[in-house]
Amino acid sequence: MASVTGITLIKKFTYRGDANEEWSNTYHFVSAPPTDDAGWAALVTELAEIEQPVLNSFTTIVRAYGYDSDDEHAASVYTKDWELDGGALTGTYSFSSGTEEMMAGDQAVLVSWRLAVKNSKGKWIYLRKYLHGGFETLGGPDSVSTAYKAALQTYADALDDGSTGLHGGLRARTRTDDVTANQVSPYTTTRTLRRRGKRPLASP
């Protein structure tokens, strides 16, 4: 096991009539984990603020979990519950009803970051994030709308590697290879949602 900064953000939206459907994304960062709760609070809030512009107004960020280990089953060392502390954070993407429409719950957009390393088959290794509640071109359900794709590109750049990326930029959980490029897929995809119980709170 090695020390690494990991954060999971939990989002909530209405899916098939359930207003409490949750989905998440987990990120790992180059810079070392925060050393106190104040540092964690600042970091998870900054990450949430990067996500908000690619989330619709019907989606909220409700919780964050911080990790300081690359162990696949690591316990969280920090928990932020916005619903209990000031209110959940609402998505801020503003869509145009004349040019785009919201995707179905199971639809998702794909944003990826390419690492400077290939796998045993000679193919590039990518970090991938799937985001629900996005927007597709009106009348073109296979295509991410132009405006939403631009917002996703800003999100991708904000998490990129190097001096401009949040907390040193993204990395893989168990690899330290640099990110060399990012890409927003122009097409919608699917990611099946599964109801899961809430993660346990961090130990006091």
HELIX and SHEET records of a PDB file:
HELIX    1   1 ASP A   37  GLU A   51  1                                  15    
HELIX    2   2 GLN A   52  VAL A   54  5                                   3    
HELIX    3   3 THR A  146  ALA A  158  1                                  13    
HELIX    4   4 LEU A  166  GLY A  168  5                                   3    
SHEET    1   A 4 ASP A  18  PHE A  29  0                                        
SHEET    2   A 4 THR A   5  TYR A  15 -1                                        
SHEET    3   A 4 THR A  60  TYR A  67 -1                                        
SHEET    4   A 4 TYR A  78  ASP A  81 -1                                        
SHEET    1   B 4 ASP A  18  PHE A  29  0                                        
SHEET    2   B 4 THR A   5  TYR A  15 -1                                        
SHEET    3   B 4 THR A  60  TYR A  67 -1                                        
SHEET    4   B 4 LEU A  89  THR A  90 -1                                        
SHEET    1   C 3 GLU A 100  MET A 102  0                                        
SHEET    2   C 3 PHE A 135  THR A 137 -1                                        
SHEET    3   C 3 GLY A 140  VAL A 144 -1                                        
SHEET    1   D 3 TRP A 124  LEU A 131  0                                        
SHEET    2   D 3 GLN A 107  LYS A 118 -1                                        
SHEET    3   D 3 VAL A 179  VAL A 184 -1                                        
SHEET    1   E 3 TRP A 124  LEU A 131  0                                        
SHEET    2   E 3 GLN A 107  LYS A 118 -1                                        
SHEET    3   E 3 THR A 189  THR A 190 -1                                        
END                                                                             
